[in-house]
Amino acid sequence: MAEPVLRAEGIVKQLHGAFCRGATQRDLLTLATRKIYEAGSLYTSVHLYMLSEDGRTLELAASDGRKPEHGSVLLDRGVRAKAATILIRRNEKILGQIDIDSESPAGFNEAEHSAVAHVADALATLL
């Protein structure tokens, strides 16, 4: 399996550190999005959507790279990403999702998916 571009452990440590220093939810989401985007040229954009209070809409909460196509999306329609969509969930409850776009046609492999999923799991615990 190829090594992921994203080094999830470092991002997770930074998220935990920010949480311990009293970071807000927005701070944590912005930090995660920025660090994923900065991981390398593989990613052209990273958008983080969180479930609205009514539970029917995913609303843009943080973004880096190219401007997102949508500020919000109905949950039943979903958001399509060129490279990957990773859910942020606590047990069975979906809290949000991380959408990653890439110009590289085969750039998002299983190792990359696992690394982003690790960040999503950390966010689910901290939010």
Secondary structure, 3 states (H helix, E strand, C coil): CCCCCCCHHHHHHHHHHHHHCCCCHHHHHHHHHHHHHCCCCCCCEEEEEEECCCCCEEEEEEEEECCCCCCEEECCCCCCCCCEEEEEEECCEEEEEEEEECCCCCCCCHHHHHHHHHHHHHHHHHC
